[in-house]
C-alpha cells in the first residue's frame, strides 16, 4: 500500500506529467517499444529518483513495459506531492512526500526495498546502500541496477573496490548522452532557474563562485557567464583548474573566493566545501546554494551553530545572522537547488537521460547471464549501442541527418597501414 501525502492532489500531478510527456519524444518511442515487447513482465523495479513529473513519466514507461513499480524520491525537498498522487492514482506503488524528515525518508526507502526488487534504479545510492546494509537477504533477488548521478557512482566505485558491491550496477551517469547533456546543459539551466525564481535578483555584475569544474560545474559556470556574472571557479583537480582558466574563468582557492563572492554554488560531490573559514570572511548578504546531490557541500549545520539567529528571509531562503552582524543566506536548506527550489532539468534533457535509464534496465534484464558479477568487478558499462541509439533517435526527432562511413573509410580507420 502506498504512503503519500494526499491522493486528492492527483489531477494537478497528472497535468504536469502530461506536459512533460508531450516534450519527451524519446521516452514516448521507448514506451511504444516496451508496450509491444513487455521486457519487464514479472519484474519488480525499485526506483529512487527526484520525484517530479519527468521521473513520474519514466515510471509510467517502465510500467508500460510490464514492470511492477515501487517508487520513492531521492531528496525530501524535491518530491512533488501532486505528482506522487498521480502515480498512485494510476496504480503504481509510491512511498514519498515533500518535506519528509530523515526518519520518514529512510522509512520510505525501506518500504521500496522491502518489495524485493529485481532491478534497482538509483540516484545517489540510497537504495543500493540500504539493501546491502539492512536487507542483505534480498540481494539474491536483484538482477542489477542503474545509477543516475556522479555522487552515486563515487559510492558504487568505493563499494566495488572494497568487494562489497554484491550485484551488477550500470553507471548511467557515465553514458555520453547523459553527462554531456544532462550534467552540462541540464544542470546549467536548471540551477539558474532555481536561483533566479527564488531570489528574484539580477545575476549580471555579481561575483559568482562555482565550486567544482566537472561537467555540472562547467554548465553552471557557462550559464553564469552568459547571464553577465564575473565567474570564479574553485577546484582540487589541476587539469580541471587549467581548463577553467582556458575557458576564461578566474581560478582560486575557496578561502580567497569566499571574501569576494556574492553568490556561491557548490557542485563537487564532496562535503564541507564551504564551512567555518569561508563563513568567517564572506560579505554581508552573500547567498549560498548547492547543486551537488547531498546537502553536505555547504555545511549548513555548522552555519546554524555559528549564527546568533536565523529567519525566513523569503520563501525557500533562510537568513543566518552572524556574530559580527552580517547575514548569510542559504537557498533550499543547502539541498539540490535546481530541485529544492525549482522543477529540475528541462524535459527535453531528461528525455535523453531517462531513455538511457529505461534501455539500460532492459539490457540488464535481457543480458542477466552475461553481466560482470564477481567481487570487485560489478560495474557494467552502459553499452555504446544504447548511447548511439538514443543519439540517433534524438537527431531524428530534430530532423537532423549525419554522414556515415563508407566501407572503404571504415577499412581505412581500422587499418594500421597507410
N, C-alpha and C positions, 0 to 999 in steps of 0.2 A: 504494500500500500504506500502511495506517495506521501511525502511530507513537504508541503509548500505553504506559502503564506495565505493565499486567498484564491480559490478556484474561480470566484466570480469575476476576476480580472481577465479572464481568458480572451475575450473579444479584442481588447486592446493589444494583447500579445499576438493574436492571430493576424491582425493588421500589420504589425511590424514584420512578422515572418513572411507574409505575402509580399511586402515591399522588397525585401532582400531577395526573395525567390525570383522576382521579375528581373533582378540585376545580377543573377548568378547563373549565367548560361552554361558554364562548365558543369556545375553541380546538377543542373537540370538534365544535361546529357548523360551524366553518370547515373542519375536516378532512373532514366528510361532504360539504361543498360541493366541496372540492378533489378528493376521490376520484372524484366524478361528472364534473367538468369538466376535470380534468387541465390546469390552466393553465400548469404548468411542464414539460410534456413536452418533452424535448430541451434543457432549460435547466440550466446549471451554476450553482449558488449557493454562493458563498464566505461563510462566517459566522464572525464573531469576537465572541462574547458570553461572559460569565461561564459557564463550562461546568459547570453543575449541572443538577438534574433538570428544572426548568421550561424551561430553554433546550433541553435534550435533547428535550423533548416538542414544542417549536416545530420543531425539526429534523425530527422524525418527521412532523409535519403537512405541512411543505413537501415532504418526500419522498413522502408520500401523494398529493401533487398532481403528481407526475411528476418532481420535481427530482432531479438528481444532486448530493448534498450533500458539501461539503468544509468541515470544521469544525475550529476551534481555539478556545481560550479567549482572554479579553481581559485576564487577570490571572493570573500564575503561582500565586498562593495561593488563587484561587477555583475552580480546576479540581478536580473530584472524579474520582479515577481509576476508581472503580467505575461511575460514570455514563458516562465515556468508553468504558469496556469494553463496556457495554450497547449503546451506539450501534454500535460496531464489530461486535458480535455480530449486530446487526440488518442489517448490510450497508452502513452508512454509512462515509464516509471521515473519520477523526479524527486530528489531529496535535496532541497536547497531553498534558501530565501535570502533576500537582501539584508545586510547588516547582521549576519549570524555572528554570535560570539565564537571564541576559539573552541569552546566545548561543543557548540552546536555544529560548527563547521566540521570538526573531527567526527562527530556522530553521523553526519550526512555522508562523509567519505566512507565510514564503516558500513553504513546501510547499502551503499553501492557495491562495496567489496563483498558483502555477505551474499550477493547474488551468485557467487561462484562463477565469475566471468571466464569466458573463453578467449576474448580479445579485450585488451585494455587500451584506451585512447586517453593519454595523459597530457597535462600542461603544467609542468613544474615538478612532476614526480611524486605527488602526494598519494596517488593510488598505488603506484609501484612500491613506495616506501611502506605503506600500511599493510599491504598483503604480505610483504616479506617479514615485517616485524610483529604483526599481530594476528595474521591469518595464514601462516605458512602451510597449514593443512590444505588450503585451497590452491596452492601453486600448481599441483599436477593438472588442474583443470585448464590452466592458461596455455593457449597455443602460442601467443606472443602479443606484442603491443607496439604502439606508436607513441613517440614523444614529440610534442609540438614546439617546445621552446628551448633556447640556449641553456637556461638555468637547469632545466630538467635533464638535458644531455650531459651537463657537467656532473650531475649526481649519478647518472647512469654509468658514465665512464669510470667514476670512482668505485662504484659497486662492482662493475665488471672487472676492473683491475685487481680488486681485492678478492675476486672469486665469489662474491656474494650475490650477484645477479643470477637468478635461477631460471629464467626463461628468456627467449629471444625478444629483443627490442629493436625497432627500426627508428633511427633518429630523423624524423621527418623534417626537422628544422635544418638539416644539412643538405636537403634537396635544393638544387639551384632555383627551381620555381617557387621555393619557399623563401630562402634567405635573401635572394637578390631583389625580391619584390615586396614580400610581407615585411621583412625586417627593415628594409631601407625606405621604400615608398609608403608602406602602410604605417609603420611607426612614425616616420617623418611627418605625415599628415595628421594622424590621429592624436599624437601628443600635443601638437599645437591646437588642434580642435578643442581638446580638453582644457588646455591652459587658457586659451582666449575666451571660450564661453564662460569659464569660471571666474576669471579675473576682470574681464571687460577692460583690459589695459592695453595700450599700444606696445608693440614689440620694437618697432623702429627706434634706433638710438640707444637702446639698452645694451648693457654688457651681459650676455648670456653665456653661462658656463655649462658646458656639456661634459660630464664625466664619463669617459669611455668612448672609444672610437672604433667599435666594431660596426657591423652593418646597421644596427639600430642607431648607434651614435652618429654614424655618417648621415643617416636620413634626418635625424633631429637637427644636426648642425647645418645641413644643406638648407632645410626649410627655414631655420632661424636667419641664415644669411639672406635668403630670399625675402624675408619679412623686414629686413633692414637693420638687424641686430649686429653688434660687434661681438663675434663669437670667440670664446676661449675654450680650448679643449684640454682636459687633463687625462693622462694616460700612464700606464705602467709598462706598456709594451713599446720598446724603442722604434720598431718598424712602423707600428700604427701611429706613433707620435710623429715620425718623419712624414708619413703620408698626410697627416693633418696639416703639417706645415706647408707641404707642397700643394695642398688643396686651398691654401690661403688663410688658414686659421692661426691664431696665436696659440702656443702650447706652453703650459707652465704647470708647476705643482699646485695642488689644491690649496695649500696654505697661502700661496701667493694670490691665486684666483679668488679665494674667499673674501679678501679685503676689497676687491673692486667689482665683484659680480652684483648684478641687480636681480638676476633670475638664475636658479640652479636646477639642472636636470641630470639625475644620475641614471646611467644606462650601462651598468657594469656586470651585474650578476654576482657582485661581491657584497660584503657587509661593511658597515662603518666607513663608508666612503666620505660622508660628511658627518663629523661629530665634534667633540669639545673644542679642539683647536680652531676649527673653522667657525663654529658659532661665535667664538670669542671675538673674532676680528671682522665679522660681517657688518655691513651697513644697516642702519635703521631702515626697515621696510623691505629688506631682502626677502624674496619669495623662493621657497624650496619645493621641489616635487621629484618624483621618482618614476622612471619608465622601465625599471627592471622588474622581474617577476615578483620577488619577495619584498616586504616592507621593512627591510633592514639596511638598505643602502644609505638613506638618510636616517640617522639614529634618533627617531622621534621620541623614543622612551627616555633617552638621555637628555634631549632638549626639554622635555617636560620636567625632569628632575632639576635642571638648571634654572628654569624660568621661575620668576616670582609668581606669575599668574598666567592664565590663558583664557581666551574668549573666542566666541564665534564671530569672526570679522565679516564674513559673507558666507552664503551657502557653500559648504564644502571647503571653506578656508578657515583655518584656526590660527589665531594670533598668539604668540608667546612673548610676554613681556619679560625682558631680561633684567638682571640686577643693575646694569648700567643705564637702564631707562629705554633702550632701543626695543623695537618689536620685530620679531622674525615671523614670517607667515609660511604655513605648510598647507599644500593643497592635497585633499583626499587622504588625509592621515598618513601620507608618505607611501600609499599603495599605488599601484599602476595608474598613472594619471590619465591615460587615454581611455581607461575603462571605469575607474573610480569617479572620474569627472567628465566622462564622455561616453560615446557609443562604440568605441573601439575602432578597428581598422575599417576602411571603406569596403562595401560589399564586393566590389569587383576584385579587390586584393584578396580577401578571404575566400573568394571563389576558387582561386588557384590553390591556396594552402589547404583548403578543405577537400578539394578534388584529390590532392595528393594523399591526404589522410584516408579518404574513402578507398581509393585504389590500392593504397599500401595495406590497409586492413584486409581487403580482398586477396591481395598477394599472399599475406601471411596464412590465410585460411587454405588457399589453393596449393601452397607450397610448404605446408607444415612439416613434411618429412624431409625437406631439403634445407631447412634453416640451420644456421650455426647455433648449436645448443650445448656446447661443452663449457665447463667452468673457465672463466676468463676469456671466452670467445662467444659472447651472447649478443654482441652488437651486429645487426644485419643492415647493411647499407640499403637505402631505398634504390631499387633498380633504375638504371639510367633510362630504361624503356618507359617507365612511368613518368619521369621528368619530361622526356621528349614528347610523350603522348599528350600530356597536359599543355605543353607549349604549342604543339601543333593545333590542338583544339582551340586554344585561346586565339591564336593567329587567325584561324578560320572564321571565328566569330567577329573578328575585327576586319574581315575581308582582306587580309594581308597574305600575299604569296611570297615564297622564298625560293631560292635556287636549290638544286640538288646536284650531287656529284655525278659525273658520267662514270661509266665503268673504267675508262682509261684514267680518269682523275683519281678514282678510288685506288686503283692499282698503283699509281704514282705515289700516293700518300702512304701506302703500306709497304713500299719497297725501300731498301737501303741503297739501291743502285740508282744512279742518275740516268 
